[in-house]
Amino acid sequence: MIDRLCFFTCLSMMALRLAGTMPAATPSTLPSEASYRAGIPKGTITDYVWDQSKVFPGTWRQYWVYVPAQYDPDREAAVMVFQDGARFMDPKGHFRVPAVFDNLIHQGEMPVTIAIFVNPGNKGMPAPKQRRFNNRSFEYDTPDDAYVRFLTEEILPEISKHYRLTKDPDMRAICGNSSGGICAFTAAWERPDVFRKVVSHIGSFVNILGGHSYPALIRKTERKPLRVFLQEGMNDLDNAHGNWPLANKKMEKALRFMDYDYRMVWGTGEHSSKHGGQIFPQTMRWLWRDFR
């Protein structure tokens, strides 16, 4: 009990220290970059359905492609993929990525980036009382290369038929929330030749389907060319799968031990995307800080 208390006390102190560099806004606060501003050109969003997967046969899903106003078809664009895509593009949600990208791209604080918002797969059409995204945990929580193969063999080639996407892994990022966070890390871990920038909010680095092994694996594997951003809340979940704050603390320690280019930001929240949304513009500035 004393050890547990000491652990959370240390996390509290760490959160206060980090507050000066990346503030944890109150739940009611949205960053100014999450709102559309007069005079700033807006990108376009197109929606699609993918029901031809060979990696996840029998599934269908929606995905959306955001293209910034500054996109030039004669030049390759940076790429950022978001798991649980609808959550990240929701104009009333916590992240509001299209508005943030419009603002930061216009200000020259991140590259011209095509964002791909991919929802988890469904097997069968969801009935009113059926759980939606019934293939989500299998796709996201399994620590193997299946999901990144789904992206590289199916989704990205399909989008590349319409837009010029960069093949430079340093200009490709992947982001997720909860199980989508560990999914983003897994994709980059398995294929650093495809993605080298990772953002995980309240990542599920616990034993849902084996993801708790990552801290030890990071320590025992030659360092990979990844830039990793982690965000976690001190009051996150503690259940049969594991303790989310402890799991993310182990990830932080392993990344530090192996001298990764990483950043860890602690808040006081629970299993919520509020804090991740509040700091999202600053997260993007850190992630793309040397894109020029």
N, C-alpha and C positions, 0 to 999 in steps of 0.2 A: 504493500500500500504506500509506504514511504517512497519507494523507487518510482512508483507511478506518479505521485504528487510532485516529486522532483523533476520528472520528465516534462510534465505540463507546465511547471513553473519556468523551466528553462525555455520552453517554446514561447511562453508569454514574453519573457525578456527579449528573446530573439525578434519577435514581432515588433516590439517597441523600437528596437535598434533599426530594423529595416524600414520603419515607417517614414524616416526622413528621406529615403531614396526612392521609394515607391509607395505612396500613401494608400492606406486602406480606407477608402471612403465609406461613409455611412450607407446602410442599405437603400436609403431613399435617394442617394446621389448618383447621377449618371455623368460621365465625363462629357465635356463640351463637344468633343470630337464625335460623339455618338448621335449628334443632331445635324441635320442638313442645314447648311449655311448659304445665305444668299450669295450668288456670284460664283459658287463652286460647282463645276460641272458634275453631273450625276452619271454614274455608270448604269449599265443595263443588266437586267437579270432575266434569264430564260430558263424555263423549267422543262425537265425531261423525265421519262420513265425508262428504267433498264430492267428488262425481263428475259435477257438472253444469257445469263451468267453460266459459264462452264465451271468456274471455281466454286460457286455456291449454287448448284443446279436447283431449279424449282423455286427460286426466289424472285421477287420483284421489288423494286424500290424507286422512290423519287430522287432526283438530284437536280441541282440548280447551278447555273454558271453565271457568275458575275464578271462582267467585262468593263473595266474603267473607261471613262471617256477619253483618256490619253492613249489608249491602245492603238498601236500602229501595226497593221497587218504585214508590213515589210520588216518588222523587228520582232524578235522573240520576247515574250512576256514572262516574268516570274510567275510561279505557281504556288498557291497555298490551298491545301485540301483540308476540309473540316468534316469530322465525323458528327453524327447527329445533326446533319446540315441545317434542318429547319430551325433548330434552336439558335444557331449562330446567326442566321439571316433574318430572324423575326424582327420586324420594325418596332415591336413593342416589348421585345425581350431584353435580356441583360447585356448582350454583346453588340447587337446591331452592326454587324461587320460591314455591310455595304456602305453605311454612312461613315464609319471610321475610316475605311479605305478611301472613300472619296476625299475626305479631308486630308489624310496623311499623304496620299499620292499627290494631291494638288500642292501641298506644302513642300514637297520634295523630301519627305521624311521616310519614305519607303519606296521601293521600285514600283514601276507599273506592273501590277500583279493581277492575274486572273484567279479568282477564288472559285473553288469547286465545293459545293455544299452537298454532301452525300448522306442520305438517310440510311439507317440499317435495313437489312433485308427482311421481307415477310415471306413466309411459306403459306400459300393460299391467301385468298382475299379475307382481310380481317372482318369478322362479324361484329355486331354492336357490342357484345360482351367478351369478345376474344381479345387477348392481350396483343396490342400492336407491336410491330417489330419483333416478332417471335424468334428471329434468327440473330438478334442483336448480341446476346452474350456469347454465343458460339463464334461469331465473327470477331468481336472486339476483345474478349477476355482470353482467347486461346493464344499462347505465346509461340506462334509459328509464322511461316511466311505466306499463309493463305490470303490474308487480307491485302497485303501489299501486292501479291500477284493479281488479285482482283483489280486493283487500281492500275497496275502497269500493263496488264494484258487486256483489260476490258474498258475501264472508264477513261483513262488518259488517252489511249488511241482513238476512242470515239470522239472525244472533244478535240483532239488534234486534227480531225478532219475539217474543222471549222475555224480553228484559231492556232496561231503559232505559239506553242508552249516551249519554254526553254528546256533543254536536256541537261543543263548544268545543275548538278545536285546542290551546289551552294546557293542556288537561286530557287530552290524548291523547299517548301515548308509544309508541315502537317500538324494539325491541332485537334484536340479533343477534350471532352469533359467527362469525368468519372471513368467508366469503362472505355469511353472514347479516348480518354487521355492515355491509358496504357496501350490502347490500340495504336495511337499515333507514335508512341515510343517504340513499340514492336516493329512497326513498318520501317522506321528509320534504322533501328538496330539490325534488322534483317537485310535491309538494302540501303546502306549508306551511299551507294552509287546512284541512288534515286532521290532520297531525301536526306538533307543534312541539318535541317532546322526543325526542332520539335517544341511544341507547347502542350503541356499537360495541366489541366485544371482539376483539382481534387481527384487525381488519378487513382485508379483502383489497383494499386500494386500489392494486392492481397491474394489469398489463395481461393479465388473463384474457380479458375481453371489452370492454376499453376503460375500466375504472374508474380507471386511472392519470391520467386527464385532470382529475380533480376539483380538485386543488390550484390549477391554473391557472384553472379555471372559477370557483372560489370567489373568487379575486383579481380577476377581471374582471367579476363580476356584483354588482349592488347587494345589499347585505347582506339576508339573509332573517331573519325573526323566529324563529330556531331556537336551542335550547339543546342543546349537543352534548357528550357524554361519550365520550372515547376511552381505551381501555386497550390496551397493547401490551407484548410481551416483547422484550428486547434480543437474544435468541437465536432469534427467530422465523425463518421460512423465507427462503431465498435461492435462487431457482431461475429457470427460463426466463421465468416470468411477471414476476419482479421481486424486489425485496428488501422484505420486509414492514416491518421497522423503519424503513428509509429512507422508504418510502411513507407510513407513519403520521407520521413526523417532518415530511414535507412538508405533510400535512394539518394538523398542529398549527400550523406556521408560517403557513399560509394563513389559518386561522381567527383566529390572533392578528393578522395583518396587517389583516384586515377587521373586527377588534374584535367578534368573535362572543362570545356567552356560552358559553364552553366550558371543559372541564377535560381535561387529558391526564395519565394516570398510567402510568408506566413500571415494569415489573418486570424480572426477570432470566430469565424463563422462555422456553420454546420455543413452538411452535404448539399451545397447550394452553389449556383453559378454567379451569385451576386458580386462577390469580391472579384472573381475573375473578370467579370464585365467591367467593373469599376476601374480596374488597372489595365484593361486591354489595350488602349492606345499606347500607354507607356511600355507595355510588353512588346508591342510591334516595333517601337523605336529601338528597344534593346535588341530585338531579334534581327533587325535589318540595319543595324547601326553602321555597318561598313559596306553597304551594297554598291556604292559608287566605285 
